Amino acid sequence: MSIDKSETGFEENIEQALMASGFQQRTLKGPALAKFRKWAIDQEVFFTFLEATQPKALERLQKVYKDDYQSKIMERLDKELKRRGIIDCLRHGIKDYGATLKLAYNKPPTEMNQTLVENYENNIFTVSRQVYYSASNQNSIDMMIALNGLPLIVMELKNQLTNQTVEHSMRQFKKDRDPKELLFQFKKRAVVFFAVDTDEVYMATQLNKNNTFFLPFNKGNNGGKGNPPVEGDYRTSYLWQEVLQPDSLLDILFRFLYVEKKSIRDSNGDIIDEKEVVIFPRYHQLDAVRKIETDVKLHQAGRNYLIQHSAGSGKTNSISWLDQSNISFFAFTATPKPKTVERFGTQNPDGTFEPFHLYSMRQAIEEGFIHDVLRNYVTYETFYKIEKSITDDPEVAKSKASKQIARFVSLHPHNIAQKAEIMVEHFRNVTRHKINGRAKSMVVTSSRLHAVRYKLAFDKYLKAKGYTDLQTLVAFSGTVEDSGVSYTEADINKISENELPDKFHSDDYQVLIVAEKYQTGFDEPLLHTMYVDKPLDGIKAVQTLSRLNRTCRGKDDTFVLDFVNDPETIQAAFQTYYEVTGLGEKTDPNILYDLQGELDAMQVYTNEEVDTVANLEYSEQSAKSARFQGKLNATLDPGVERYKQELGDEAQEHFKSAAVKFVRTYAFILQIGPFSDLDLHKRFIYLSSLLKKLPKKSEDPVYISDDVALEYYRNEKAFEGSISLDTTGGEQLSPPQHGNGGGLEEEKERLSSIIDRINDRFGTDFTEADKLSRDQIIEDMKADEELVLKAQNNTKENFKFSFERSFLDFVISRMKSNESFFMKILENPEFKKYLVEDMVDEVYRDLRRVK
């Protein structure tokens, strides 16, 4: 005989385990099933419970309602469940004609009250399989758990040995379970829906068709997602061996479950509606609270506990569920400092410390509960050259002078204006199209003065460009003085500080410029992009960048554009809290040509087919009509057939893998830099559509295409570095260091040497001849009568267009005098742009003075 590998066998094993722990097997059929279909309550079990625990109340109602008492009580129960919800009714009971009916009894704290103990022991936990719940069809659920006849838990079970997974369970809840059915109605009957296979568990507390939101209910595996192997049993056996045990279920029902009410506000901040969410504890929350309480009972009060749970993991709920009546100290944090680990952590025999309970950032990311903010990380390099404006060359403190020079550069209006332009254009071209057009960004600045100047620069640029689709807010504390003008947050924003979070969440504002404020503890799920113009390292880097990691519907990724920090610093900062991190290689655009060669050589598509699909996608007529869908499909179908008929399994896998890599690489490169190649772009369009039509295998990765963004990913220049995760183990924090508070006299250095050193690090080392050549171009331009007229009759923005068109003509005319300098301009677009930006103000200003 062979092993029964069926889904039915999986159901039987779970049922047997529950029955061994006190559950009764309950098969609903005949009259019992008919009543269940009417009330979504097991009426027979419910009255068996009442008769055993509350005979006097039941007798009183029987005198009132006569022979029809059961139907009348069921009507009253149904009405209360729909009005108050099953959680409240189970906890507090219902009243009917002056009689109070308790629907369940929690485990008493002691055994001194014999009546309470007996009532608790008379709770009836039932497990039912293949429940035909509907009066209108023959759909059935795999398993239902009920308490005293009232349904608590619905489970859909899948077995990988039959090629079904937890993904199929979740899809079944979304596609085949009508939320209007009484059993599934929000709050009124079942409180949680478990999607279960032999390896993983997911849960939802409200069915809403395709919008049903499932959360992972897994233990974690070596710091990541999933569940660890279990000797001789399923990986998911903890669900029925631990969580669904009778006492555990009662504890969850009476202490953990609650209905959270969230206010929905309009753009003015006024409450227009309230949304309710049933909160069922996730596994790491349930596990942490119970382990803490067990340890406190064992060791009594007085111990400290460090609970390291990832950002967004529900630490507030975990804290509220603790019995804390105990005088112990509990530290909940996603990013413990060394002194926090030492003070609150659990000491190991070797003298090291570790958290009492861990839900790592890595596990939260892998489970899809938060976003990986390091996945799309782009850095800009800032190049600049400075000169002394004084004749003397005094000796100054080296580090202090370096900081002052760097601060001078960072606050210079030209520097801030350039970066503001980059941020505005990136937001308008990329970010604003994310999260269904509701995405927001944060600008992280180095000081309150930086924040004020960025706010002014943003608003000035937006006004000059006539952009009305982007509004900014600024956040800083106190008053900032700048050139004799005083600024406060409230005065600049024209709203109060308390209003800012709600205003920023509304659709009225898109960019928040901050100095210290809102870099920690700020929870805005619509935050998608962060522009960083501040040195970040250590815990500050993790806390700041983690503002992006909250999830919401329509948010597929995040984006960081960093003007200051290098990827290695960010990697080091995140390493401890991610457990492990690795620095990914920079994306080389030329890899696309290698992939193009591989894909073309496999002869799945023809150039004519690629051109046809690209033309269809960008045709104005096809964009407005669905009638071109047929032609699009007909053009893709030959490629699908060649893929299926002419490629073997290995070749199919290679083609699909290369195509996915091509599409993802091209889409990412378009976000971070100008990359124009028509052939590649056509293949990007074609492959994006073809991939959706190729036969799917169960192991295929989920692919999301953001076609809308193609029109906007254009004119930004950057080099990018990405920080990716590995799984080799965690890092230990170094203990806090204590040293002498006094400072030594700082080394002195000539100002000119400091300037040279900074130029070596950040800029191009221009010679005196180079500087003379630059000045000669300016003088040539000043002598040009046509430019004089344009400068005197146009704004600077309009003049700049003429200036840029004429710039290369003046460069070429001067080439013989300094060929190396002028070749730099022709060969290096960044150098050319730098010179144009550097010279246009001077030329325009001087030409405006010409009479």
N, C-alpha and C positions, 0 to 999 in steps of 0.2 A: 504493500500500500504506500502511496506517496503522500506527502504533507499537503494538507488543505491550505492552499495559498489564496483563497478567495476573500473578498471583502466581508462575506458572511462570517467566515472564521475569525476575522479581526473583531467584528461586533460581538461574537460569542465570548471571546477572551475578555473583553472589557466588561461585559455583563456579568460573567462569572466572578471577576475580581470585585466588582461592586457588591454583588450578593454576599460574598465572603465577608464584607465589612459591615453588613447590616441592611443592605437594600433588599426590598422585595421585588421579585420579578412580576411585572404587570403586563398582561396582554390585553389590549383594548379591542373588543369585538362585540358583535351583537348589540343589545341595548346599551351596554356601557360605552361602546364606540359612538352610537347615535347621540347619547347625551354629551359626550366629549366634543363631537362636531358642533353641537349647539352652543356649549358654554366655554369650550377650550379649558375645561376643568374636569378631572376625574371625579364625578359626583359620588360614586359609591365609596371611594377611599376617603373623600372629604367627610362624609357623614359617619363613616366608621371611626374616624379621628374624633369628631365631635361627641359621639356617643361614649367614647372611652374617657374623654377628658372633661366634658362640660355637660353632663346629663341633665342638670337642673335647668340650665339656660335653654337647652334643646326642648325639654318638657314644657317650659313656659311658652315657647314659640309654637309648639305643636297645639297647645290649647287655643292660641290665637288664630292660627291658620288652618286648624283641623286636618283633614286628610291630605290637603294640598300643601302641607308645610314645607316639604323639601323643595318644591318648585318656587314657592314664595321666598324662601331663604336664598335660593340660587339667584333669583331675580335681584334681591337686595345686594348680595355679594357681587354680582356682575356690575350693578350700578356703582357701587363703591370702588371696585377695581378700576372702572373707567374714569371715575371722578378723581380719585386720590392716587391711583397707581398701586401696583402689586407690592412694591417695597414697603410703602407706608402701611398698607393693610396687613401684611404679614407681621410687621413689627408691633402694631398697636391694635390690631383686631378691628372688628366692625360692630356697629350697634344696630339692633333691629327691635322695634317695639319695646324699648327699655332694657333689652337683654344684650349683654356684651358677649360677642363670640371671638375668642382668640383663635387665630389661624395657624399659629406655630408657637413653640416654647423653646427659648434659648437654654443652653446648658447653665444651670445655676452655679454661682461662684463657690458654694459649699454644698455639702450633702445634709445639712442640718434640717432643712425644710423638706420633709418626706413627700408632701403633696407636689411641690415644684419638681422634685426629682422624678416622681412617677409620671407627671405630665410631660416632662422632657423625654422620658423613655418611651412615651406613647406616640411621639412623632413618627410618622410613617414616610420613609424614603422609598420611592419606587423608581425602577428603571424599566422603560418600555422601548421595544424595538419595532421598526417599521410601522409607525403610527400614521394612519390615514386620517389626517386632521381636517380635511376640507369637506364641506357639504356639497361643493359644486364640481369637484373632480376627484380623481383617484391618486393624486400625488401623496407621497408618504415621506416622512423624515426618518433618518437612520436610527436615531436614538433620542429619547427624552428623559430627563430626570425631573421628578416632581417631589414636592414636600406637602404631605397631607392632601394630595390630589391637585395642588396648584402647581402648574408647570414653572420650573425655574430655568432650565437649561435645555437647549436644543443643539444636537451635534450632527454634523454630516461627516461621515468617516470614509476615508479612502486608503487603499492599500497599494503601495508601490509595486508589489509583486503582480498586480493586475494592471500595471501601467497607468495608475491613477494617483494623483498627488494632492497635497493640500491646496494647490492652485485650483484644481477641479472642484474641491469642496467650496472654496470661496466663490467660484464662478456659479456654482449651483445655488448658493444663497442669493446671489445677485440676479440671476436669470430666471430661476424656477420657483422662487419663493415670493409670493405676493404679499407685500407689507400690509395690505388691507385685510388679510386673513386674521381672524381674532387671535389665534395663537401667536402671531408675529407682530401684533400692534404694539407700538412703542409704549413702554411702561405698564401696559395693561395686563400682559401675561408674561411670557418668558423674558428674563432680564439679560441673558447673554447667549450668544450664538457662537459655538466653537466649531471651527474648521480644523479637522484632525486627520493626519496620516500617521504612519509608523515612525516618522522622524521629526515632524514639526507640528506646532499648534498655533493657530491665529484666532482672534476673537473680535466680535463686534457687539455693540449693545443696542444698535438700531438697524433694522433692514430698510434700505431705501433704494432698491433696485441697483442700477449701475453706480450710484453714488454711495453705496454701502462702504463704510470705512473700517478696514480690519487692522488691528494692532497685533504685533507678535506676542505670543504668550509662551516664550521659550526660556530655558534656563541659561542659555549661552554655552559656548563650547570653546575652551582655551582662549577666552577673552574675546571671541567673536560670536557670530550669530549661530542659531541652531541649538542642538542638544548633544550632550556627550553620550557615547555608547554606554549601554547598561548590560551587565553580564546576565545572559539568559533571559532578557526581556526586551521590549520595545524601548526606543529612545524616549518616546512620549508617555511611558507608563507612569511617570510622576503625576500626570493629570488625574488619573483615576485612583492611583495608589496613595496620593497625598491630598491634592487640591479638592477632589470631589468626595472625600470621606465625610460622613455625616457631621461630625463635630466641626470640621473645617468649613463645610457649607453653612452651618449655622453661624459660625464666627463671621464669615464673609457677609452673610445676610444681615446680621444685627449690628455689625461694627464697621464694615468696609463700604458696602454699597450705599450710594447716595445719588440724588439727582442734582446736578449742577445747573444753575441758571446763568446764562450769559446775556448781557444787554447788547442789542444791535442798535447802533447809532447812525444818524444821517450825517451829511457833510458838515452840519452845524454843531454836531456833538449831541444832539437831542436823541433820547431813547425813542425808537419807533417800533421796537418789537423785542421780544425775549425768546431766546432759544434754550431748550433744555437738553441736557446730555446725561445719560446714565453712566456713572463712573463705577466700573468694576476694576479692582486692582490688577495691574500687570504682575507677571510672575515675580520680577525682581523686587517690586514693592511689597508684595505679600511675604516673600521669603525674608526680606530684610527686617520687616516689623516683627515677624514671629521669632526670628533668630535673636534679635535684640532682647525681646521680652523674656525668652527662655534663658538667656545669659544673665539678665538682671535678676530673675528669680533665683537662679543658681548661686550667683555671687553677691546678691543683695546690692543695695544702692552704693554709689560712691565711685564707680568706675566711669571712664570716659570711652566714647565710641566714635570712630571716624567712619562715616558712610560716604564713600566716593561714588556718586551716581552722576552720570553724564548730564550735561545741560539739556533741559527740556524733557527730563525723564520722570517728572512728577515728584520732585523732592518735597514740595509743600504738602501734597497729599500724604506722603509717607510720614512726615512729621506729625500731621494731624491724627493719623491712625495710631500713633504710639500712645501707650497708657501713660506717657511720660510720667502721676501720683508718686513716682519714684524720683528721688533726688540724685539723678545721674546726669551727665552732660553728653549731648549728642551733637556731633558736628556733621552737617550735611553739606557737601560741596562737590563740584565737578573738578575743581582745580586746587587741591590742597597745597599750601605752602609747606616748606620743610618743617617749620615750627609747628604747624597744624598737625602734620603726621606724627611728630614727636610727642605732642601733647595729648592728642586724641587717639592716635593709632594703637593697634594691638601689638605688644612687644613679643617678638619671637625668641626662642631659646638662644639664638646667636646674637641677640642684642639689637637686631634691626626691627623696624616698625612697618606695619602694613595696615591697610584699612580693614575694619571689621567686616564690611560688606562692600562688594565692588560691582557696579554696572558700568562698564567702560564706555568711553566715547566710541571706540572701535565697534563694540557690539551694537550700540545705538545706531551707528552709521550703516553697518551691514544689515541690520533689521529694517532699515528704511525709516527709522523714527526721527532721525535728524539728518541734515545734509552734511556732506564732507566739504568743508569750506576751503580745503587745500586742493581740490580737484582741478579747478580752473583758476590758476594764480599767475598773474602777469605782472612783470616788473618793468618800470621805465628807468633808464639811466639819465641822470641830469648832468650835463656838461656845462661848465662855465669857466670863464677866465676873469680874474680881477686884477686891478692895478692899484698901487698906492696913489692917493690924491694929495699927498704931502711931500715936501722935499726931504725932510728928515727921515732917518731909518732907525727909530728907537728900538730899544730892547723891551720886549713884553713877555708876559707869562705865556708859554707855548699853548697849553690846552685851552686856557681861557680865551686867548686870541683866536684860536681855531674855531672855537664855539661861537664867538662873536661874529667872525667873518661868515661862518655858515648861517648864522641867524640873520645877518644882514642880507645875504643872498636869498634866503628863504622868504624873507618879508619884502623883498624888492617888488615893486608893482609889476614890472615886466615878467618876473618869474611867476607870480601869482596869476596874472592875466593869462599867461600861456597855459598853465595847468588847468585853470578854470575852463578855458576853451576846450582842452582835451576831454575834460570830464563831461562838460555839457554835450559835446558832439557824440561821445561814446554813449552817454545815457540816451540821447535821442535816437541814435542809430541802432543800438543794441538793447539796452536794459528795458526801455519803456515798452517793448514788444513782448516782454516776458510776463508770466503769471496772468495770462489773458488781458494784457494791457494795463495791469495794476501794479507792476513792480516798482519798488522804491530803492533809493540808494542813500548811503551815509558817507559823508566826507569827514575823515578823522584828521584833525589838525594838531599842530604841536603846542599851541598856546591860545589863550583867549584873543590875543591881538590877531593871530593868524585867522581865527574863526571869523572875526569881524571883517577883516580885509577880504577873505574869500567870499563872504556873503555879499559885500559890495561889488566885488569883481564879477561874481555870478550874475547879479542883477543887472550890472552895466552891460555885460556881454549879451544877455537875453534881450535887453531892450534894444541894443544896437542891431541885433539880428532880426528883431521883430518876432521872436519866439514867444508864443502865448500858451504853449502846451506844457510848460515846466515852471513850477513855482518852488521857491526855496524857503526853508526855515533854518534858524541858527540857534544853538543851545550853548550857553556858557553862564557861569555864575558871576554875580557882582556887577561892577561897572568897569568898563575898559576906556582908558584915555588914549586917544590917537590924534596927534597934531592939534591938540587943544580942543578936540571934540569928545564928548562923553557918550558912550553907548551902553545900553542895557539890552538884555535879551528881549524883554517885553516891549521896549520902545521900537526895536528894529522889526520884530515880527508883527507888532500891533495886535498881539493876543497875550493873555496871561501865561505864566509858566505852567500852571496847572492844566491849561487847555492843550498844551503842545502835543502830548502823546495822541490824544483823540483827533486833533486836527491833522497830524501827520498821517494817521491811519486812514483818514478820509481821502477821497479822490482829488481834493483841492491842491495837495502838496506832494511833491515827488522826491525832493532832495533835502536831507537834514545834515547841516554842517555843525560838527560838535567839537568842543574842547573839553575833554574829560567827562562831561555829562553824557549819559546814555551809552557809555562804552561798556558798562557792566549792568546786569540786571534788567536790561531793556528787552522786552519780548514783543517784536513786531514781525509776524510771519511773512508779511509782504516785502520785507527787506531782502533784496536779491543781490545788490552790488555794493561793494565797499571800495572807496577811493582813499588810499592811505598816504598821508603826507606827514608822517610822524614816526620817529624811531620806535620800534616795538621789539621786545624780547621777553623771554620767560613767561610768567603767568599772565602778564599784561597783554601779550600778543594773543594768547589763547582766549582770554576773556573778551578781548575786543573783537577778534575775528569771529568768535562764536555767536555774535549778534546775528549772523547770517543763517545760522544752521536750522532755524525753526522751519517746519514743514507746513504746507497748506495746499489745498487743491489747486492744481495748475502750475505748481512750482517744481520744476524738474531739475534745477541746478542752481548754483550760485557763482559769483564772479568777484575776484579781487584784483584791483589795479593798484599796484604799490609803487610810489615814486621814490621811496627811501630805503626800504629794507631788502636785503638779499635773501634768496630762498634758503640758504644754509642756516641763517639765523632763525627763520620761521620754523624750519624743520626741527632744530634743536629745542625750540620752545614747546612744540607740540609733542615731542617724542615721548615724554613721560606720561602724558595724559591720554595719548592714543595707544599706549603700550609700546608700539613700535612704529617708526616711520621710515620711509626711504625717499630719497630725492630722485624723482623721475627725470629722464633725459629731456632736454629741450626738444620741442617739436620742430623738425626740419621740414620746411615746405617741399623740399626736393624729393622727399619720400613719396609724394603723390605721383611723380613721374615714374618711379619704380613700380608703384602699384598699377598705374595705367598700363605700363608695358606687360605686366603679368595678366591683367584682366583682358586686354585686347588680344593677347596671344591665345587665349582659351576659346575665342571665336563664338562666344555666346550671343553677341550682338554685332550689328553692322554699323558703320558710320552713318548710313542713311537713316537707320532707326534712331540713333542717338540724336541726329539733327531734327528729326520729325517730332520727337518728344519734347526737346528743348523749345522748338518753335511753338508747339501747342501750349506749353506752360506759360510762355510769355506773349501769347497772342491776346490782344485786348478782347476779341470776341469770345475766346474760350474762357477767359476769366469771368465773364458775365453770364455764361450759359453752361448748363449741364449736358447739352447735346453733343459736346466734344468728348464726353467720357467714353463713348463707343470707339471713337478713333484712337484715343489714347490706349485703351485696353487692347485694341487690335494691333497696335504698333508694338506693344510689350509682349504679346502672346508668342510671337516667333522665338524671342529670347528665352521665354519660359520653357517652350518645347525643346529647344536645343539643350538647355540646362538639364532637362529631365532625360532626354533621349541619348544625347551624345557624351555626357559626362558621367563617369562612374562615381561611386559614393565618395571616394577620397577627393576626386577632382571637384565634385559639388561642394564639399566642405571647404576646400581651399578657395574656390571662387567666392562663396558667400562670405567667408572670413575676410578676404581681401577687399570685397566690395563694401562691407560694413566699416572696415578700417579706413578705406578711402573716403567714404561719406563723412564719418566722424572727424577725421583729420582735416578735411577741407572745410567743414562747418566751423571747426574751432579756429583754424587759421584766419578765416574771414572775420572772426570776432576781434582779432588782435592786430591785424595789419593789412595794408593794401596788398592784394595778391591777385593779379589780373592775368588769367590765361583762359581764353575762350574754350579751347578743347577740354580743359579740365572742368570748367564750369558746366559745359554741356553734359559731360559724363556724370557729374555730381547730380544734375537734375534727372538724368535717365536712371542712374543706379538707385536714387532715392525712391523712385516709383517701382522699379523692377524688384527690389528687395521685398516689397510688400506683396508681390504676386508669386514669389518663389515658394515652393512647397515648404511647409513648416515642420520642423522636428521638435520633439519635446525638449531637447537640450539647447535649442536655438536661444540666443540672448534676446531680451526685449529691446526693440529698436524704436526710438522716438525721433521723428523728423520734424524739424522746425522750419517748414517751407516758407512761412510768412517772413521770417527774418532775412531771407536771401537778399531782398531789395535794399536792405539797410546796412548790411555788414560791409562797410567800405573804409572810409578814409582815416584810419588811425594807424600810427606807427609805434611799434613796440617790439621788444624781444620778450619772449615768455619763458618762464620756468615753472614746472609743476612739482608739487610735493605729494608723493603717493605713499600708500600704506603697505607694510609687509607684516608678517605674522611670526616673527622670531622670538618675541619676548619683550618684557617691559624694562623700564629703566628705574633706578632708584634715585631719589632726590638726595642731594648732598645736605648734611645737617647745617643749620644756620651757623655762621661764623661770628665770633665776637672778638673785636680788636680795639686798639687804641683809637680814641676819637680824635686826637690831635692830628693836624696836617703838617707835612714837611714843606719847606719853601720850594716852589715850583721852578723847574728848569726854565731859563730864559732863552729866547731865540730872536734873531733879527726879524723884523716884520717882513722884509723882502724875501727871506728864506721861507717863512710860513706861507707867503703867497705862492712862491715857486712850488712848494711841496703840494699845496692844494691844487694848483694847476696841473701838476704831474698826475695827480690822482683822478681829477674830474674833467679835464679839458684838453683841447688840442693845443700843442705848444707852438703858438705862432711866433715867427721871427720878426725882427724889426722890418725886414723887407716885405713880409706878409702884411704887416699893419700899414705900411706905406701904400701897398697895392690896393688895399681896401679903401684908403683915403683918396687915392687917385680915381677910383670908380665914382666915389661920391662927388668929387670935383667935376668929373665929366658930366655927371647927371645934372649938377647944378647949372652947368653951362648950356644945357639943352633947352631951347626956347619952347618946344612942344610940351616938355614936362613942366616948365614954369607955368604955362597957361593952365594945364590940368591941375596943378597943385593949388593955384589961386582960385579955381572955379569949382572945386569938388571937395567933398568931405574926405577925411583921411582914408575911410573904408573904400570909397569909390576910387580914390587916387591909387590905392594899393594895387588894384587890378592892372592899371596902366604901368605901374612901376614894375610889377612882376613880368609883364610881357616884354618890357624894354630891357630888363636886367641883363639877360644873356647877350644882347647886342653890345652893350657896353663892356661886358666881360671879354668877348671875343676880340673887340678892338684893342684891348690892352694886353693880349696874351703874350706878345713878344717880350714885354718888359719883365714878366715874372711867370714863365710858363708853368712851373710846378704848382704855384698858387692857384692859377686859373684852371689848371687841369683838375685840381681838387674840386672846384666848383662844378665842373662839367661831369665828373665821374661820381661824385658823392652827393646824392639828393639831400641828405640830412645837413651836410655842410652848406649847400646852396640855400636851403630853407633858413638855416641859422643866420646867414648873412643878410638875406632879404629882411627877416624880422629885425635884425640888428640895425639895418641902415635906413629902413623906410621912414622911421620917425624923424631922424636927423635931416634927411633930404626934404621931406615934406615941410618940416618946420622952417628950414632955411629958405626954401623956395617961396613960402608964403610971405617972407619978409621982402622979397624982391619987388621993387616999385616999377 
